[in-house]
C-alpha cells in the first residue's frame, strides 16, 4: 500500500464578516493571532475598509487540496477566537462566514505560487 505524502499548499480564504468601523482592528488582531499558529505559516491578512471584506492567505501542509482548505479554515477560525478584543458580534459574524457557503476559497500547490 502506498503512503500518501503531504505537500505544502497556498490557500486564500475571502469572506465579508466584519463591521466596517472595526475592520482595521479586526485585521490586525487576526494577523497577530495567525502569527502564533502552529498549523499555518506565512499568513497575510488584508481588508477592504469600505466593505468589511477580509482575505486571509496562508501556507499549510496537507495531503490534498480539500484537506488544505479544511485545515486553513480551522486555523483561521481558531485565530479568530484567540484574537479577541472586539465585540461579540464580530467574533460570531466571522465564524458564521467561515462556516457558511459564503466563503471564497482558492487553493494551489505552494510551488506554483509566484513570489
C-alpha positions in Angstrom: 0.0 0.0 0.0 1.3 3.4 -0.9 1.5 6.1 1.7 0.1 9.5 0.9 2.6 12.3 1.1 1.7 15.7 2.3 2.7 18.8 0.4 2.6 22.5 1.0 -0.4 24.4 -0.3 -1.2 28.1 -0.6 -4.8 28.8 0.5 -6.7 32.0 0.3 -10.0 32.5 2.2 -12.1 35.5 1.4 -15.2 36.5 3.4 -17.2 39.5 4.4 -17.9 39.3 8.1 -16.7 42.5 9.8 -18.5 45.7 10.7 -16.8 48.4 8.6 -15.9 50.5 11.7 -13.9 47.7 13.3 -12.3 46.1 10.2 -8.8 47.6 10.7 -8.6 46.5 14.4 -10.0 43.1 13.4 -7.5 42.6 10.7 -4.5 43.5 13.0 -5.8 41.2 15.8 -6.4 38.4 13.4 -2.9 38.7 11.9 -1.3 38.7 15.3 -3.2 35.5 16.2 -2.3 33.8 12.9 1.4 34.5 13.5 1.2 32.3 16.6 -0.5 29.4 14.7 1.3 26.0 14.6 -0.8 24.9 11.7 -0.3 27.6 9.0 2.7 29.7 8.0 3.4 32.9 6.2 -0.1 34.3 6.9 -1.2 37.5 5.4 -4.5 39.4 6.1 -5.9 42.2 4.0 -9.2 44.0 4.5 -11.4 46.3 2.4 -12.2 49.2 4.6 -15.3 50.2 2.6 -17.0 46.8 2.6 -15.5 44.9 5.6 -14.3 42.1 3.4 -11.4 40.1 4.7 -8.9 38.0 2.7 -6.5 35.6 4.5 -3.8 33.8 2.7 -1.7 31.1 4.4 0.6 28.2 3.6 -0.3 24.8 5.0 0.9 21.2 4.9 -1.8 18.8 3.8 -2.5 15.6 1.9 -4.9 17.1 -0.6 -6.4 20.5 -1.6 -9.6 19.7 0.3 -7.7 19.0 3.5 -5.6 22.1 2.9 -8.8 24.2 2.8 -10.3 22.5 5.8 -7.0 23.0 7.8 -6.7 26.6 6.8 -10.4 27.3 7.7 -9.8 25.6 11.1 -6.6 27.7 11.7 -8.4 30.9 10.8 -11.4 30.0 13.0 -9.0 29.3 15.9 -7.2 32.6 15.3 -10.5 34.5 15.3 -11.3 33.1 18.7 -7.8 33.8 20.0 -7.7 37.4 18.6 -10.5 38.6 21.0 -10.6 42.2 22.0 -13.6 43.1 19.8 -17.4 42.9 20.2 -19.0 39.5 20.5 -20.9 40.1 17.2 -17.6 40.5 15.4 -16.5 37.0 16.5 -19.9 35.5 15.7 -20.1 37.1 12.2 -16.6 35.9 11.3 -17.3 32.4 12.4 -20.6 32.3 10.5 -18.9 33.4 7.3 -16.3 30.7 7.7 -19.0 28.0 8.4 -21.4 29.1 5.7 -21.1 28.7 1.9 -20.4 32.5 1.6 -16.7 31.9 1.6 -14.5 32.1 -1.4 -11.6 29.7 -1.3 -8.6 29.3 -3.6 -6.0 26.6 -3.2 -3.0 25.6 -5.2 0.3 23.8 -4.7 2.7 26.2 -3.0 5.4 25.5 -5.5 3.2 27.1 -8.2 2.8 30.3 -6.3 4.8 33.3 -7.8 6.5 35.2 -5.1 
